[in-house]
Amino acid sequence: MSESDRKLRVAVVGAGRWAVRSHIPGWQRDPRVEVVALAEIDEEALASAAAEFGVERAVTDYRELIDDPEIDVIDVATGNAMHFEISMAAIAAGKHVLCEKPVNSDYTETRRAAALAAERGVKTKLGFTFRFAPAIQYAKHLIDQGFIGEPYIFNGYEQNSQWIDPKTPLRQVDPDADPEVIAVSSIEGYGAPIIDIMHWWLDAPMTSVVGTMRNFVPERMVRDTGAMQRMNIDDGDMWIAEFEQGRLASIQSSYVTVGNFPGIEARIYGSEGAIIVRLVEEAGICQTIKVAKKDQVEFEELEIPQEFFPEGGASTEPWPFLFYSNLCKDFATEILSGEDFNQGNFDQGALVQETINAFELSFRTRAWCDFPLALAPSDANDAEAARA
């Protein structure tokens, strides 16, 4: 096999639920890719994933994979706490990196990772799963073709009832969190994908934000302990954002609003028309797109062209597999092409994380927050404390 025909060799770090539902099968769907290794500290989960997907090399220390010159891509599918450490080590070793969000809860650190990737000449991608839904990709194509004309307003929703039941275990918990202070949760873990789409579709610099967070369910079960405890997290948020060129946006993020997962809805309205995309598992399908021109009162549903799907893909597939297959396919194409294009990368991740940090600062200060931020989140918190 010639070098140009060589498969892209991927190592997945993490063998939890999201890795086995999306990451590993998403990569294996692409004939140009080979998943050559897995890493996971839970030996039982590691063995199970390796057996299920036929991956021969399975290790408990991810550093073994980063040090392997035969591996091209490190896919970071661990819990949030390890995202930054593994990503930085992989980039420093000259690997392309796919990382679940967030890379880091501080946008300046995410920007530092993006800068290192540029310096090392490698590509990065965030796990912005819903950006790669065929309906979202098709909508962006229509926007670029001028279907909506001049963009006016974006409304974004990430809402589902995954944790409306207090006994549904929380998977990721900060043991050092102050129970008296509401902590960022929904807007970072669930709001990030719709914030990404907001920036992508409006395609203009954001200038200011304002909004609020709520903790609706105070007592929750924690997965690691199986016990109920005080969990002062934002399980519901609402935000307004202003952009250059007079554009406006609103974001709502929650996992205590009745509805099915993933619960994404993106709406954009312009001078010539409007588009509504729903990424919700309903009636056996996982996505729909509806459009209207300015002389129409009712929206009509469009069929999504096959070119926006992975090979053989359909809206009847489970969304974690379908959407992530598109994400992996896109990243493989970017890497193998040798060209500069790289959508949804760590630079975009830094923008999304800075937006989240701005939302939080607006809530903490109970005021509009200018964007981009002048301070890192830690500096902003210090300034807030000094004013108190």
Contacts in CASP RR format, 6 or more apart in sequence:
PFRMAT RR
TARGET T0000
AUTHOR 0000-0000-0000
METHOD contacts of the structure
MODEL  1
MSESDRKLRVAVVGAGRWAVRSHIPGWQRDPRVEVVALAEIDEEALASAA
AEFGVERAVTDYRELIDDPEIDVIDVATGNAMHFEISMAAIAAGKHVLCE
KPVNSDYTETRRAAALAAERGVKTKLGFTFRFAPAIQYAKHLIDQGFIGE
PYIFNGYEQNSQWIDPKTPLRQVDPDADPEVIAVSSIEGYGAPIIDIMHW
WLDAPMTSVVGTMRNFVPERMVRDTGAMQRMNIDDGDMWIAEFEQGRLAS
IQSSYVTVGNFPGIEARIYGSEGAIIVRLVEEAGICQTIKVAKKDQVEFE
ELEIPQEFFPEGGASTEPWPFLFYSNLCKDFATEILSGEDFNQGNFDQGA
LVQETINAFELSFRTRAWCDFPLALAPSDANDAEAARA
7 32 0 8 1.000
7 33 0 8 1.000
7 34 0 8 1.000
8 32 0 8 1.000
8 33 0 8 1.000
8 34 0 8 1.000
8 72 0 8 1.000
8 73 0 8 1.000
8 332 0 8 1.000
8 335 0 8 1.000
8 336 0 8 1.000
9 34 0 8 1.000
9 36 0 8 1.000
9 70 0 8 1.000
9 71 0 8 1.000
9 72 0 8 1.000
9 73 0 8 1.000
10 27 0 8 1.000
10 33 0 8 1.000
10 34 0 8 1.000
10 35 0 8 1.000
10 36 0 8 1.000
10 71 0 8 1.000
10 72 0 8 1.000
10 73 0 8 1.000
10 74 0 8 1.000
10 75 0 8 1.000
11 35 0 8 1.000
11 36 0 8 1.000
11 37 0 8 1.000
11 38 0 8 1.000
11 39 0 8 1.000
11 65 0 8 1.000
11 68 0 8 1.000
11 71 0 8 1.000
11 73 0 8 1.000
11 74 0 8 1.000
11 75 0 8 1.000
12 19 0 8 1.000
12 23 0 8 1.000
12 24 0 8 1.000
12 27 0 8 1.000
12 35 0 8 1.000
12 37 0 8 1.000
12 38 0 8 1.000
12 39 0 8 1.000
12 75 0 8 1.000
12 77 0 8 1.000
13 38 0 8 1.000
13 39 0 8 1.000
13 40 0 8 1.000
13 62 0 8 1.000
13 65 0 8 1.000
13 74 0 8 1.000
13 75 0 8 1.000
13 76 0 8 1.000
13 77 0 8 1.000
13 78 0 8 1.000
13 82 0 8 1.000
13 86 0 8 1.000
14 38 0 8 1.000
14 39 0 8 1.000
14 40 0 8 1.000
14 76 0 8 1.000
14 77 0 8 1.000
14 78 0 8 1.000
15 38 0 8 1.000
15 39 0 8 1.000
15 40 0 8 1.000
15 42 0 8 1.000
15 45 0 8 1.000
15 46 0 8 1.000
15 48 0 8 1.000
15 49 0 8 1.000
15 50 0 8 1.000
15 77 0 8 1.000
16 40 0 8 1.000
16 42 0 8 1.000
16 45 0 8 1.000
16 49 0 8 1.000
16 77 0 8 1.000
18 77 0 8 1.000
18 100 0 8 1.000
18 320 0 8 1.000
19 49 0 8 1.000
19 77 0 8 1.000
20 49 0 8 1.000
20 52 0 8 1.000
20 53 0 8 1.000
21 318 0 8 1.000
21 320 0 8 1.000
21 321 0 8 1.000
22 129 0 8 1.000
22 320 0 8 1.000
22 321 0 8 1.000
22 323 0 8 1.000
22 324 0 8 1.000
23 75 0 8 1.000
23 77 0 8 1.000
23 98 0 8 1.000
23 324 0 8 1.000
23 328 0 8 1.000
24 35 0 8 1.000
24 38 0 8 1.000
24 49 0 8 1.000
24 53 0 8 1.000
24 55 0 8 1.000
25 53 0 8 1.000
25 321 0 8 1.000
25 324 0 8 1.000
25 325 0 8 1.000
26 321 0 8 1.000
26 324 0 8 1.000
26 325 0 8 1.000
26 327 0 8 1.000
26 328 0 8 1.000
27 33 0 8 1.000
27 35 0 8 1.000
27 75 0 8 1.000
27 328 0 8 1.000
27 332 0 8 1.000
28 35 0 8 1.000
28 53 0 8 1.000
29 310 0 8 1.000
29 311 0 8 1.000
29 321 0 8 1.000
29 325 0 8 1.000
29 328 0 8 1.000
29 329 0 8 1.000
30 310 0 8 1.000
30 325 0 8 1.000
30 328 0 8 1.000
30 329 0 8 1.000
30 332 0 8 1.000
32 332 0 8 1.000
32 336 0 8 1.000
33 328 0 8 1.000
33 332 0 8 1.000
35 53 0 8 1.000
35 55 0 8 1.000
36 55 0 8 1.000
36 57 0 8 1.000
36 70 0 8 1.000
36 71 0 8 1.000
37 55 0 8 1.000
37 57 0 8 1.000
37 58 0 8 1.000
37 59 0 8 1.000
37 65 0 8 1.000
37 68 0 8 1.000
37 71 0 8 1.000
38 46 0 8 1.000
38 49 0 8 1.000
38 50 0 8 1.000
38 53 0 8 1.000
38 55 0 8 1.000
38 57 0 8 1.000
38 58 0 8 1.000
38 59 0 8 1.000
39 46 0 8 1.000
39 58 0 8 1.000
39 59 0 8 1.000
39 60 0 8 1.000
39 61 0 8 1.000
39 62 0 8 1.000
39 64 0 8 1.000
39 65 0 8 1.000
40 46 0 8 1.000
40 49 0 8 1.000
40 58 0 8 1.000
40 60 0 8 1.000
41 60 0 8 1.000
43 60 0 8 1.000
46 58 0 8 1.000
46 59 0 8 1.000
46 60 0 8 1.000
47 58 0 8 1.000
49 55 0 8 1.000
49 58 0 8 1.000
50 56 0 8 1.000
50 58 0 8 1.000
59 65 0 8 1.000
62 74 0 8 1.000
62 86 0 8 1.000
63 89 0 8 1.000
65 71 0 8 1.000
65 74 0 8 1.000
66 74 0 8 1.000
66 86 0 8 1.000
66 89 0 8 1.000
66 90 0 8 1.000
66 93 0 8 1.000
66 95 0 8 1.000
67 93 0 8 1.000
71 95 0 8 1.000
72 95 0 8 1.000
72 96 0 8 1.000
72 335 0 8 1.000
73 95 0 8 1.000
73 96 0 8 1.000
73 97 0 8 1.000
73 98 0 8 1.000
73 331 0 8 1.000
73 335 0 8 1.000
74 86 0 8 1.000
74 87 0 8 1.000
74 90 0 8 1.000
74 95 0 8 1.000
74 96 0 8 1.000
74 97 0 8 1.000
74 98 0 8 1.000
75 97 0 8 1.000
75 98 0 8 1.000
75 99 0 8 1.000
76 82 0 8 1.000
76 83 0 8 1.000
76 86 0 8 1.000
76 87 0 8 1.000
76 90 0 8 1.000
76 97 0 8 1.000
76 98 0 8 1.000
76 99 0 8 1.000
76 100 0 8 1.000
77 100 0 8 1.000
78 86 0 8 1.000
78 100 0 8 1.000
79 100 0 8 1.000
79 172 0 8 1.000
80 100 0 8 1.000
80 102 0 8 1.000
80 105 0 8 1.000
80 172 0 8 1.000
83 99 0 8 1.000
83 100 0 8 1.000
83 101 0 8 1.000
83 102 0 8 1.000
83 103 0 8 1.000
83 104 0 8 1.000
84 103 0 8 1.000
84 104 0 8 1.000
84 109 0 8 1.000
84 113 0 8 1.000
86 99 0 8 1.000
87 97 0 8 1.000
87 99 0 8 1.000
87 103 0 8 1.000
87 113 0 8 1.000
87 124 0 8 1.000
87 346 0 8 1.000
88 113 0 8 1.000
88 116 0 8 1.000
90 97 0 8 1.000
91 97 0 8 1.000
91 113 0 8 1.000
91 116 0 8 1.000
91 117 0 8 1.000
91 120 0 8 1.000
91 122 0 8 1.000
91 124 0 8 1.000
92 116 0 8 1.000
92 120 0 8 1.000
94 120 0 8 1.000
94 121 0 8 1.000
94 122 0 8 1.000
95 122 0 8 1.000
96 122 0 8 1.000
96 123 0 8 1.000
96 124 0 8 1.000
96 331 0 8 1.000
96 335 0 8 1.000
97 117 0 8 1.000
97 122 0 8 1.000
97 123 0 8 1.000
97 124 0 8 1.000
97 125 0 8 1.000
97 346 0 8 1.000
98 124 0 8 1.000
98 125 0 8 1.000
98 126 0 8 1.000
98 127 0 8 1.000
98 327 0 8 1.000
98 328 0 8 1.000
98 331 0 8 1.000
99 124 0 8 1.000
99 125 0 8 1.000
99 126 0 8 1.000
99 127 0 8 1.000
99 346 0 8 1.000
100 126 0 8 1.000
100 127 0 8 1.000
101 126 0 8 1.000
101 127 0 8 1.000
101 128 0 8 1.000
101 188 0 8 1.000
101 189 0 8 1.000
101 192 0 8 1.000
101 193 0 8 1.000
101 349 0 8 1.000
101 352 0 8 1.000
102 110 0 8 1.000
102 188 0 8 1.000
102 189 0 8 1.000
102 192 0 8 1.000
102 349 0 8 1.000
102 353 0 8 1.000
102 356 0 8 1.000
103 109 0 8 1.000
103 110 0 8 1.000
103 113 0 8 1.000
103 126 0 8 1.000
103 346 0 8 1.000
103 349 0 8 1.000
103 350 0 8 1.000
103 353 0 8 1.000
104 110 0 8 1.000
104 113 0 8 1.000
104 353 0 8 1.000
105 184 0 8 1.000
105 188 0 8 1.000
105 353 0 8 1.000
105 357 0 8 1.000
105 377 0 8 1.000
106 353 0 8 1.000
106 357 0 8 1.000
106 376 0 8 1.000
106 377 0 8 1.000
106 378 0 8 1.000
107 349 0 8 1.000
107 350 0 8 1.000
107 351 0 8 1.000
107 353 0 8 1.000
107 354 0 8 1.000
107 356 0 8 1.000
107 357 0 8 1.000
107 373 0 8 1.000
107 376 0 8 1.000
107 377 0 8 1.000
108 350 0 8 1.000
108 376 0 8 1.000
108 377 0 8 1.000
110 346 0 8 1.000
110 349 0 8 1.000
110 350 0 8 1.000
110 353 0 8 1.000
111 346 0 8 1.000
111 347 0 8 1.000
111 350 0 8 1.000
113 124 0 8 1.000
113 346 0 8 1.000
114 124 0 8 1.000
114 345 0 8 1.000
114 346 0 8 1.000
114 347 0 8 1.000
114 349 0 8 1.000
114 350 0 8 1.000
117 123 0 8 1.000
117 124 0 8 1.000
117 345 0 8 1.000
117 346 0 8 1.000
123 331 0 8 1.000
123 334 0 8 1.000
123 335 0 8 1.000
123 342 0 8 1.000
123 345 0 8 1.000
124 342 0 8 1.000
124 345 0 8 1.000
124 346 0 8 1.000
125 327 0 8 1.000
125 330 0 8 1.000
125 331 0 8 1.000
125 334 0 8 1.000
125 342 0 8 1.000
125 344 0 8 1.000
125 345 0 8 1.000
126 196 0 8 1.000
126 344 0 8 1.000
126 345 0 8 1.000
126 346 0 8 1.000
126 348 0 8 1.000
126 349 0 8 1.000
126 352 0 8 1.000
127 327 0 8 1.000
128 192 0 8 1.000
128 193 0 8 1.000
128 196 0 8 1.000
128 327 0 8 1.000
128 344 0 8 1.000
128 348 0 8 1.000
128 349 0 8 1.000
128 352 0 8 1.000
129 193 0 8 1.000
129 262 0 8 1.000
129 320 0 8 1.000
129 323 0 8 1.000
129 324 0 8 1.000
129 327 0 8 1.000
130 136 0 8 1.000
130 193 0 8 1.000
130 194 0 8 1.000
130 196 0 8 1.000
130 197 0 8 1.000
130 262 0 8 1.000
130 264 0 8 1.000
130 279 0 8 1.000
130 323 0 8 1.000
131 137 0 8 1.000
131 193 0 8 1.000
131 196 0 8 1.000
131 197 0 8 1.000
131 200 0 8 1.000
131 327 0 8 1.000
131 343 0 8 1.000
131 344 0 8 1.000
132 323 0 8 1.000
132 324 0 8 1.000
132 326 0 8 1.000
132 327 0 8 1.000
132 330 0 8 1.000
133 264 0 8 1.000
133 277 0 8 1.000
133 279 0 8 1.000
133 286 0 8 1.000
133 287 0 8 1.000
133 319 0 8 1.000
133 322 0 8 1.000
133 323 0 8 1.000
133 326 0 8 1.000
134 287 0 8 1.000
134 304 0 8 1.000
134 308 0 8 1.000
134 309 0 8 1.000
134 315 0 8 1.000
134 322 0 8 1.000
134 326 0 8 1.000
135 277 0 8 1.000
135 278 0 8 1.000
135 279 0 8 1.000
135 287 0 8 1.000
135 288 0 8 1.000
135 289 0 8 1.000
135 304 0 8 1.000
135 308 0 8 1.000
135 315 0 8 1.000
136 197 0 8 1.000
136 266 0 8 1.000
136 277 0 8 1.000
136 279 0 8 1.000
137 308 0 8 1.000
137 326 0 8 1.000
138 289 0 8 1.000
138 302 0 8 1.000
138 304 0 8 1.000
138 305 0 8 1.000
138 308 0 8 1.000
139 201 0 8 1.000
139 266 0 8 1.000
139 268 0 8 1.000
139 275 0 8 1.000
139 277 0 8 1.000
139 289 0 8 1.000
140 200 0 8 1.000
140 201 0 8 1.000
141 308 0 8 1.000
142 148 0 8 1.000
142 275 0 8 1.000
142 291 0 8 1.000
143 151 0 8 1.000
143 201 0 8 1.000
143 268 0 8 1.000
143 275 0 8 1.000
146 272 0 8 1.000
147 272 0 8 1.000
147 273 0 8 1.000
147 275 0 8 1.000
147 291 0 8 1.000
148 268 0 8 1.000
148 269 0 8 1.000
148 270 0 8 1.000
148 271 0 8 1.000
148 272 0 8 1.000
148 273 0 8 1.000
148 274 0 8 1.000
148 275 0 8 1.000
149 270 0 8 1.000
149 271 0 8 1.000
149 272 0 8 1.000
149 273 0 8 1.000
150 245 0 8 1.000
150 270 0 8 1.000
150 271 0 8 1.000
150 272 0 8 1.000
151 201 0 8 1.000
151 202 0 8 1.000
151 203 0 8 1.000
151 204 0 8 1.000
151 247 0 8 1.000
151 268 0 8 1.000
151 269 0 8 1.000
151 270 0 8 1.000
152 247 0 8 1.000
152 248 0 8 1.000
152 269 0 8 1.000
152 270 0 8 1.000
152 271 0 8 1.000
153 247 0 8 1.000
153 248 0 8 1.000
153 249 0 8 1.000
153 267 0 8 1.000
153 268 0 8 1.000
153 269 0 8 1.000
153 270 0 8 1.000
154 198 0 8 1.000
154 201 0 8 1.000
154 202 0 8 1.000
154 247 0 8 1.000
154 248 0 8 1.000
154 249 0 8 1.000
154 250 0 8 1.000
154 266 0 8 1.000
154 267 0 8 1.000
154 268 0 8 1.000
154 269 0 8 1.000
155 249 0 8 1.000
155 250 0 8 1.000
155 265 0 8 1.000
155 266 0 8 1.000
155 267 0 8 1.000
155 268 0 8 1.000
156 194 0 8 1.000
156 197 0 8 1.000
156 198 0 8 1.000
156 249 0 8 1.000
156 250 0 8 1.000
156 251 0 8 1.000
156 252 0 8 1.000
156 264 0 8 1.000
156 265 0 8 1.000
156 266 0 8 1.000
156 267 0 8 1.000
157 194 0 8 1.000
157 251 0 8 1.000
157 252 0 8 1.000
157 253 0 8 1.000
157 263 0 8 1.000
157 264 0 8 1.000
157 265 0 8 1.000
157 266 0 8 1.000
158 186 0 8 1.000
158 190 0 8 1.000
158 191 0 8 1.000
158 193 0 8 1.000
158 194 0 8 1.000
158 251 0 8 1.000
158 252 0 8 1.000
158 253 0 8 1.000
158 254 0 8 1.000
158 262 0 8 1.000
158 263 0 8 1.000
158 264 0 8 1.000
159 252 0 8 1.000
159 253 0 8 1.000
159 254 0 8 1.000
159 255 0 8 1.000
159 257 0 8 1.000
159 259 0 8 1.000
159 263 0 8 1.000
159 265 0 8 1.000
160 254 0 8 1.000
160 255 0 8 1.000
160 257 0 8 1.000
160 259 0 8 1.000
160 260 0 8 1.000
160 261 0 8 1.000
160 262 0 8 1.000
160 263 0 8 1.000
161 255 0 8 1.000
161 256 0 8 1.000
161 257 0 8 1.000
161 258 0 8 1.000
161 259 0 8 1.000
161 260 0 8 1.000
162 168 0 8 1.000
162 255 0 8 1.000
162 261 0 8 1.000
163 170 0 8 1.000
163 217 0 8 1.000
163 220 0 8 1.000
163 235 0 8 1.000
163 255 0 8 1.000
163 256 0 8 1.000
164 217 0 8 1.000
164 255 0 8 1.000
164 256 0 8 1.000
164 257 0 8 1.000
164 258 0 8 1.000
166 217 0 8 1.000
166 219 0 8 1.000
166 220 0 8 1.000
166 221 0 8 1.000
166 228 0 8 1.000
167 221 0 8 1.000
167 228 0 8 1.000
168 220 0 8 1.000
168 221 0 8 1.000
169 220 0 8 1.000
169 221 0 8 1.000
169 222 0 8 1.000
169 223 0 8 1.000
169 226 0 8 1.000
170 220 0 8 1.000
170 221 0 8 1.000
170 222 0 8 1.000
170 223 0 8 1.000
170 231 0 8 1.000
170 233 0 8 1.000
171 223 0 8 1.000
173 222 0 8 1.000
173 223 0 8 1.000
173 224 0 8 1.000
173 231 0 8 1.000
174 183 0 8 1.000
177 183 0 8 1.000
177 232 0 8 1.000
178 232 0 8 1.000
179 230 0 8 1.000
179 231 0 8 1.000
179 232 0 8 1.000
180 232 0 8 1.000
181 232 0 8 1.000
182 213 0 8 1.000
182 214 0 8 1.000
182 215 0 8 1.000
182 232 0 8 1.000
182 233 0 8 1.000
182 234 0 8 1.000
183 232 0 8 1.000
183 233 0 8 1.000
183 234 0 8 1.000
184 213 0 8 1.000
184 233 0 8 1.000
184 234 0 8 1.000
184 356 0 8 1.000
184 360 0 8 1.000
185 233 0 8 1.000
185 234 0 8 1.000
185 235 0 8 1.000
186 213 0 8 1.000
186 233 0 8 1.000
186 234 0 8 1.000
186 235 0 8 1.000
186 236 0 8 1.000
186 237 0 8 1.000
186 253 0 8 1.000
186 254 0 8 1.000
186 255 0 8 1.000
187 213 0 8 1.000
187 234 0 8 1.000
187 236 0 8 1.000
187 237 0 8 1.000
187 239 0 8 1.000
187 253 0 8 1.000
187 356 0 8 1.000
187 359 0 8 1.000
187 360 0 8 1.000
188 353 0 8 1.000
188 356 0 8 1.000
190 253 0 8 1.000
190 254 0 8 1.000
190 255 0 8 1.000
191 237 0 8 1.000
191 251 0 8 1.000
191 253 0 8 1.000
191 356 0 8 1.000
192 352 0 8 1.000
192 353 0 8 1.000
192 356 0 8 1.000
193 264 0 8 1.000
194 251 0 8 1.000
194 253 0 8 1.000
194 264 0 8 1.000
194 266 0 8 1.000
195 251 0 8 1.000
195 352 0 8 1.000
195 355 0 8 1.000
195 356 0 8 1.000
196 344 0 8 1.000
196 348 0 8 1.000
196 349 0 8 1.000
196 352 0 8 1.000
197 264 0 8 1.000
197 266 0 8 1.000
198 241 0 8 1.000
198 249 0 8 1.000
198 251 0 8 1.000
198 266 0 8 1.000
199 206 0 8 1.000
199 348 0 8 1.000
199 351 0 8 1.000
199 352 0 8 1.000
199 355 0 8 1.000
200 348 0 8 1.000
201 266 0 8 1.000
201 268 0 8 1.000
202 243 0 8 1.000
202 247 0 8 1.000
202 249 0 8 1.000
202 268 0 8 1.000
204 243 0 8 1.000
204 244 0 8 1.000
204 245 0 8 1.000
204 246 0 8 1.000
204 247 0 8 1.000
205 243 0 8 1.000
205 244 0 8 1.000
206 241 0 8 1.000
206 242 0 8 1.000
206 243 0 8 1.000
206 244 0 8 1.000
206 355 0 8 1.000
206 371 0 8 1.000
206 372 0 8 1.000
207 242 0 8 1.000
207 243 0 8 1.000
207 244 0 8 1.000
207 370 0 8 1.000
207 371 0 8 1.000
208 241 0 8 1.000
208 242 0 8 1.000
208 368 0 8 1.000
208 369 0 8 1.000
208 370 0 8 1.000
208 371 0 8 1.000
209 239 0 8 1.000
209 240 0 8 1.000
209 241 0 8 1.000
209 242 0 8 1.000
209 355 0 8 1.000
209 358 0 8 1.000
209 359 0 8 1.000
209 362 0 8 1.000
209 368 0 8 1.000
209 369 0 8 1.000
209 371 0 8 1.000
210 239 0 8 1.000
210 240 0 8 1.000
210 362 0 8 1.000
210 367 0 8 1.000
210 368 0 8 1.000
210 369 0 8 1.000
211 237 0 8 1.000
211 238 0 8 1.000
211 239 0 8 1.000
211 240 0 8 1.000
211 359 0 8 1.000
211 362 0 8 1.000
211 363 0 8 1.000
212 237 0 8 1.000
212 238 0 8 1.000
212 239 0 8 1.000
212 363 0 8 1.000
213 234 0 8 1.000
213 236 0 8 1.000
213 237 0 8 1.000
213 360 0 8 1.000
213 363 0 8 1.000
214 234 0 8 1.000
214 235 0 8 1.000
214 236 0 8 1.000
214 237 0 8 1.000
215 231 0 8 1.000
215 232 0 8 1.000
215 233 0 8 1.000
215 234 0 8 1.000
215 235 0 8 1.000
216 235 0 8 1.000
216 236 0 8 1.000
216 256 0 8 1.000
217 231 0 8 1.000
217 235 0 8 1.000
217 256 0 8 1.000
218 230 0 8 1.000
218 231 0 8 1.000
218 232 0 8 1.000
219 228 0 8 1.000
219 229 0 8 1.000
219 230 0 8 1.000
219 231 0 8 1.000
220 228 0 8 1.000
220 229 0 8 1.000
220 231 0 8 1.000
221 227 0 8 1.000
221 228 0 8 1.000
222 228 0 8 1.000
222 229 0 8 1.000
222 231 0 8 1.000
235 254 0 8 1.000
235 255 0 8 1.000
235 256 0 8 1.000
236 252 0 8 1.000
236 253 0 8 1.000
236 254 0 8 1.000
236 255 0 8 1.000
236 256 0 8 1.000
236 257 0 8 1.000
237 251 0 8 1.000
237 252 0 8 1.000
237 253 0 8 1.000
237 254 0 8 1.000
237 359 0 8 1.000
238 250 0 8 1.000
238 251 0 8 1.000
238 252 0 8 1.000
239 250 0 8 1.000
239 251 0 8 1.000
239 252 0 8 1.000
239 359 0 8 1.000
239 362 0 8 1.000
240 248 0 8 1.000
240 249 0 8 1.000
240 250 0 8 1.000
241 248 0 8 1.000
241 249 0 8 1.000
241 250 0 8 1.000
241 251 0 8 1.000
241 355 0 8 1.000
241 371 0 8 1.000
242 248 0 8 1.000
243 249 0 8 1.000
251 359 0 8 1.000
259 280 0 8 1.000
260 280 0 8 1.000
260 281 0 8 1.000
260 282 0 8 1.000
261 280 0 8 1.000
261 281 0 8 1.000
262 279 0 8 1.000
262 280 0 8 1.000
262 281 0 8 1.000
262 319 0 8 1.000
263 278 0 8 1.000
263 279 0 8 1.000
263 280 0 8 1.000
264 277 0 8 1.000
264 278 0 8 1.000
264 279 0 8 1.000
264 280 0 8 1.000
265 276 0 8 1.000
265 277 0 8 1.000
265 278 0 8 1.000
265 279 0 8 1.000
265 280 0 8 1.000
266 275 0 8 1.000
266 276 0 8 1.000
266 277 0 8 1.000
267 274 0 8 1.000
267 275 0 8 1.000
267 276 0 8 1.000
267 277 0 8 1.000
268 274 0 8 1.000
268 275 0 8 1.000
271 294 0 8 1.000
272 293 0 8 1.000
272 294 0 8 1.000
273 291 0 8 1.000
273 292 0 8 1.000
273 293 0 8 1.000
273 294 0 8 1.000
274 291 0 8 1.000
274 292 0 8 1.000
274 299 0 8 1.000
275 289 0 8 1.000
275 290 0 8 1.000
275 291 0 8 1.000
276 289 0 8 1.000
276 290 0 8 1.000
276 291 0 8 1.000
276 299 0 8 1.000
277 287 0 8 1.000
277 288 0 8 1.000
277 289 0 8 1.000
277 290 0 8 1.000
278 287 0 8 1.000
278 288 0 8 1.000
278 289 0 8 1.000
279 286 0 8 1.000
279 287 0 8 1.000
279 319 0 8 1.000
279 323 0 8 1.000
280 286 0 8 1.000
280 287 0 8 1.000
281 319 0 8 1.000
284 316 0 8 1.000
285 315 0 8 1.000
285 316 0 8 1.000
286 315 0 8 1.000
286 316 0 8 1.000
286 317 0 8 1.000
286 318 0 8 1.000
286 319 0 8 1.000
286 322 0 8 1.000
287 304 0 8 1.000
287 315 0 8 1.000
287 319 0 8 1.000
288 301 0 8 1.000
288 315 0 8 1.000
289 301 0 8 1.000
289 302 0 8 1.000
289 304 0 8 1.000
290 299 0 8 1.000
290 300 0 8 1.000
290 301 0 8 1.000
290 302 0 8 1.000
291 299 0 8 1.000
291 300 0 8 1.000
291 302 0 8 1.000
292 298 0 8 1.000
292 299 0 8 1.000
292 300 0 8 1.000
304 315 0 8 1.000
306 312 0 8 1.000
306 313 0 8 1.000
308 326 0 8 1.000
309 322 0 8 1.000
309 326 0 8 1.000
310 322 0 8 1.000
310 325 0 8 1.000
310 326 0 8 1.000
310 329 0 8 1.000
313 322 0 8 1.000
313 325 0 8 1.000
314 322 0 8 1.000
315 322 0 8 1.000
330 343 0 8 1.000
334 341 0 8 1.000
334 342 0 8 1.000
334 343 0 8 1.000
354 371 0 8 1.000
354 372 0 8 1.000
354 373 0 8 1.000
355 371 0 8 1.000
357 373 0 8 1.000
357 377 0 8 1.000
357 380 0 8 1.000
358 369 0 8 1.000
358 371 0 8 1.000
358 373 0 8 1.000
359 369 0 8 1.000
360 377 0 8 1.000
361 369 0 8 1.000
361 373 0 8 1.000
361 377 0 8 1.000
361 380 0 8 1.000
361 384 0 8 1.000
362 368 0 8 1.000
362 369 0 8 1.000
364 380 0 8 1.000
364 381 0 8 1.000
364 384 0 8 1.000
365 384 0 8 1.000
373 380 0 8 1.000
375 383 0 8 1.000
END
